[in-house]
């Protein structure tokens, strides 16, 4: 009930203040497990993405947001769950896997954190692990305009149009059946990020950004 009410209110506010619209919503299946992978430039990315799709969205947030009794309760009531930084991140990643296996729609940033420059960053292997462990299809997404509404370091919301671009589903089933391990996770993560880069190019008219390999340290740590 709280999730539905919050979505209804935010959808009205989003359309009135930010003229939020979604392109490609038909690519999101109505039922079954699916992982939505958007870029990340603002704290508003997930909220505005969530209100524009027609099914409840589950999402992960940094663990510090859940330590406050009331804020933590609110996030959990809105389908959020915590993830730690570093070696303990595996618990949060496995929670995402479990929710996908239960048939939910989960959102996760392949980049792991917000881009301070607004440019797409190299992906982390965590999203690849979730996809490989759950077998869920992936929906790439590019959220444009949220960095103008609430830039990094700002607390005052500004009026600016926001558009969510949704790509076609990616199915890694064949690859998962043939390969395993961290190299597979990285390959999946890079493929997802490359699809997001294509959406960015379609949205902005800029050339497709080349996604660089993840540094060895990130592979060994598996952080997300």
C-alpha positions as CSV (number, residue, x, y, z in Angstrom):
1,X,0.0,0.0,0.0
2,X,2.8,2.5,0.9
3,X,4.7,1.7,-2.2
4,X,1.7,2.2,-4.5
5,X,0.7,5.4,-2.7
6,X,4.3,6.8,-3.0
7,X,4.5,5.9,-6.7
8,X,1.2,7.6,-7.4
9,X,2.3,10.8,-5.7
10,X,5.8,10.8,-7.2
11,X,4.4,10.1,-10.7
12,X,2.2,13.2,-10.5
13,X,5.0,15.3,-9.1
14,X,7.4,14.0,-11.7
15,X,5.2,14.7,-14.6
16,X,4.2,18.2,-13.4
17,X,7.7,19.4,-12.3
18,X,10.1,17.4,-14.5
19,X,7.9,16.3,-17.4
20,X,9.1,12.7,-16.8
21,X,8.5,10.4,-19.7
22,X,9.6,6.9,-20.6
23,X,10.6,5.6,-24.0
24,X,10.6,1.8,-24.6
25,X,8.5,0.7,-21.6
26,X,7.1,-2.1,-23.7
27,X,10.5,-3.9,-23.3
28,X,9.9,-4.5,-19.6
29,X,8.0,-7.8,-19.0
30,X,4.8,-7.5,-16.9
31,X,5.8,-10.6,-14.8
32,X,8.8,-12.7,-14.0
33,X,12.3,-12.0,-12.8
34,X,14.0,-9.1,-14.6
35,X,17.0,-6.9,-13.6
36,X,16.9,-3.3,-14.8
37,X,20.3,-1.7,-15.2
38,X,20.3,2.1,-15.4
39,X,23.2,4.6,-15.4
40,X,23.7,6.6,-12.2
41,X,24.1,10.3,-12.0
42,X,21.7,11.4,-9.3
43,X,19.9,10.2,-6.1
44,X,16.7,10.6,-8.1
45,X,17.6,8.0,-10.8
46,X,15.9,5.0,-9.0
47,X,12.8,6.9,-7.7
48,X,12.0,8.4,-11.1
49,X,12.7,5.2,-12.9
50,X,10.5,3.3,-10.4
51,X,7.4,5.5,-10.8
52,X,7.5,5.2,-14.6
53,X,7.3,1.4,-14.8
54,X,4.1,-0.6,-14.2
55,X,5.4,-3.1,-11.6
56,X,6.9,-2.8,-8.2
57,X,10.7,-2.1,-8.3
58,X,13.1,-3.6,-5.8
59,X,16.4,-1.8,-5.3
60,X,19.6,-1.8,-3.2
61,X,21.0,1.1,-1.3
62,X,24.2,1.7,0.6
63,X,24.0,0.3,4.1
64,X,24.4,3.7,5.9
65,X,20.9,4.7,4.6
66,X,19.4,1.8,6.6
67,X,21.0,2.5,9.9
68,X,18.5,5.2,10.9
69,X,15.5,3.5,12.4
70,X,12.9,5.5,10.5
71,X,14.8,6.0,7.2
72,X,15.7,2.3,7.2
73,X,12.0,1.3,7.8
74,X,10.9,3.6,5.0
75,X,13.5,2.1,2.5
76,X,12.5,-1.4,3.4
77,X,8.8,-0.6,3.1
78,X,9.6,0.7,-0.5
79,X,11.3,-2.6,-1.4
80,X,14.8,-1.4,-0.7
81,X,17.6,-3.6,0.8
82,X,21.1,-2.7,2.0
83,X,24.4,-3.5,0.5
84,X,27.8,-3.0,2.2
85,X,31.0,-1.8,0.5
86,X,33.9,-4.1,0.1
87,X,34.1,-7.8,0.9
88,X,30.8,-7.7,2.7
89,X,28.9,-6.6,-0.4
90,X,28.2,-10.3,-1.2
91,X,25.3,-10.3,1.2
92,X,23.5,-7.5,-0.7
93,X,24.3,-9.1,-4.0
94,X,22.8,-12.4,-2.9
95,X,19.7,-10.7,-1.6
96,X,19.3,-9.3,-5.2
97,X,19.7,-12.8,-6.5
98,X,17.1,-14.2,-4.1
99,X,14.6,-11.5,-5.0
100,X,15.0,-12.2,-8.7
101,X,14.5,-15.9,-8.1
102,X,11.3,-15.0,-6.4
103,X,10.1,-13.3,-9.6
104,X,10.6,-9.7,-8.7
105,X,11.8,-6.7,-10.8
106,X,15.1,-5.5,-9.3
107,X,17.1,-2.4,-10.2
108,X,20.9,-2.2,-9.9
109,X,23.5,0.3,-11.1
110,X,26.3,-1.5,-13.1
111,X,28.7,1.4,-12.2
112,X,28.3,0.7,-8.5
113,X,28.1,4.4,-7.6
114,X,27.2,7.8,-8.9
115,X,29.2,9.3,-11.7
116,X,30.6,12.6,-10.5
117,X,31.2,13.8,-14.0
118,X,27.9,12.7,-15.5
119,X,29.8,10.4,-17.9
120,X,29.3,6.6,-18.0
121,X,31.8,4.8,-15.9
122,X,33.4,1.3,-16.2
123,X,31.1,-1.4,-14.8
124,X,31.8,-3.4,-11.7
125,X,31.5,-7.2,-11.7
126,X,28.7,-7.4,-9.1
127,X,25.9,-7.0,-11.6
128,X,27.4,-9.8,-13.7
129,X,27.4,-12.1,-10.7
130,X,23.8,-11.4,-10.0
131,X,22.8,-12.2,-13.5
132,X,24.9,-15.3,-13.7
133,X,23.5,-16.6,-10.3
134,X,19.9,-15.7,-11.0
135,X,19.6,-16.3,-14.7
136,X,17.4,-13.3,-15.0
137,X,17.1,-11.2,-18.2
138,X,18.5,-7.7,-18.1
139,X,16.9,-4.5,-19.2
140,X,19.4,-1.7,-19.9
141,X,18.2,1.8,-19.1
142,X,19.5,5.3,-19.6
143,X,18.1,8.1,-17.4
144,X,18.7,11.5,-18.9
145,X,18.2,14.8,-17.0
146,X,18.3,13.8,-13.3
147,X,21.8,15.2,-13.1
148,X,20.3,18.6,-13.8
149,X,17.4,18.1,-11.4
150,X,19.6,17.1,-8.5
151,X,23.3,17.3,-9.3
152,X,25.9,15.5,-7.2
153,X,26.5,17.6,-4.0
154,X,23.3,19.6,-4.4
155,X,20.3,19.5,-2.0
156,X,18.0,21.9,-3.9
157,X,15.9,20.3,-6.6
158,X,15.8,22.2,-9.9
159,X,13.2,22.0,-12.7
160,X,14.4,20.2,-15.7
161,X,12.9,17.5,-18.1
162,X,13.7,13.9,-17.3
163,X,13.5,11.1,-19.9
164,X,14.0,7.3,-19.2
165,X,15.2,5.3,-22.2
166,X,14.5,1.5,-21.9
167,X,16.4,-0.9,-24.1
168,X,15.6,-4.4,-25.3
169,X,16.1,-7.4,-22.9
170,X,19.4,-9.1,-22.9
171,X,19.4,-12.9,-22.3
172,X,22.7,-14.4,-21.1
173,X,21.4,-17.9,-20.7
174,X,23.7,-19.5,-23.3
175,X,26.8,-17.8,-22.1
176,X,26.0,-18.7,-18.4
177,X,25.7,-22.4,-19.4
178,X,29.1,-22.4,-21.0
179,X,31.2,-20.3,-18.7
180,X,31.5,-19.4,-15.0
181,X,33.5,-17.3,-12.5
182,X,34.7,-13.7,-12.4
183,X,35.7,-13.5,-16.0
184,X,32.1,-14.3,-16.9
185,X,30.8,-11.7,-14.4
186,X,33.0,-9.1,-16.1
187,X,32.0,-10.0,-19.6
188,X,28.3,-9.7,-18.6
189,X,28.8,-6.4,-16.8
190,X,30.6,-4.9,-19.8
191,X,27.9,-6.1,-22.2
192,X,25.2,-4.5,-20.1
193,X,27.2,-1.2,-19.9
194,X,27.8,-1.2,-23.6
195,X,24.0,-1.5,-24.2
196,X,23.5,1.5,-21.8
197,X,26.2,3.4,-23.8
198,X,24.2,2.7,-27.0
199,X,21.0,4.1,-25.3
200,X,23.0,7.2,-24.3
201,X,24.2,7.7,-27.9
202,X,20.6,7.4,-29.2
203,X,19.4,9.9,-26.5
204,X,22.1,12.5,-27.0
205,X,23.3,12.0,-30.5
206,X,26.9,11.6,-29.2
207,X,29.1,8.7,-30.4
208,X,28.8,5.5,-28.4
209,X,31.2,5.6,-25.4
210,X,33.8,2.9,-25.3
211,X,33.6,0.9,-22.1
212,X,37.0,0.2,-20.7
213,X,37.9,-3.1,-18.9
214,X,37.5,-3.1,-15.2
215,X,40.8,-2.8,-13.3
216,X,42.3,-6.0,-11.9
217,X,41.7,-4.8,-8.3
218,X,38.0,-4.5,-8.9
219,X,37.9,-8.1,-10.3
220,X,39.7,-9.5,-7.3
221,X,37.6,-7.6,-4.8
222,X,34.2,-8.1,-6.6
223,X,33.0,-4.8,-5.1
224,X,29.8,-3.1,-6.4
